[in-house]
Amino acid sequence: MHMDHPEQLHLSDQVDECDVCQSPILDLSKAFTNEYDQKVLTFCSERCFKRYLEDPELYSEFNDDDVLE
């Protein structure tokens, strides 16, 4: 099958939330991310990322974060 215009792949319609303040992250290109215990954490701002860095274990309880394979 030949496709002149491949379909655009979409990530989940689910909105990511900051792992520190739980604010919705609507623009992932401006988000900060970090890997912890084979999971990807997402932060809405540099401020939340710095809060995480002060005490990573405080944010080590994950609910629906993506597991890295």
N, C-alpha and C positions, 0 to 999 in steps of 0.2 A: 504494500500500500504506500503510495507516494503522497506526501503532504507538503503543499506549498507553504502553508501557514500552520505550523504546529500549535496546538493548544497551549495557552499560557497555564503554567502550573500555579496553583494557589496554595499558600500555607493555610492552616486551619483558620476558620473564621473566629475562633476563640481569641479573646483579647488577653494579652499577657499582662500580668500584674507585677509590680515591683516587689521583690522578695523582702524588702525592708519595711516600706510604708503601705504596701498593698494598693497603691494608686494604679489605675489602668495605664498601660503604656500603649499609646496609639501609634507612635512612630518609632519602630524598632531601630531605625537607622541612627537615632539619637540616644539610644539606650546603652548602658554599660552592662557587660556580661562577665561572668567568672565561672570557672569550673570548681566544684567542691564535691568530693566523694563521688565522682562519676556522674554528677548532676550539673545542669547548667542553671546558674542563678542569673536573674535579670534585674537591673536596677534602673529606675526612672531618671536618675540624675547622678552627677558626681558626688553630691552631698550624701545620698543614700549609699553609694558605693563606698565612700569613706567611712560611714557609720558601720557598714558591714566589715570593713577591714580592721576596725578597732576591736571587734569581737566576733569572728566568723562562727564560732560554735553557738552563739546566740541564735543564729539563723540556720542552724544545721537540721532543724526539723522541717522536712519537705512534705508537701501534700501532692501536688500534681505536676511537679517539675519534670522535665524531660530527662530520661536516663540516657547517657551516652553509650553507644554500642561500640 
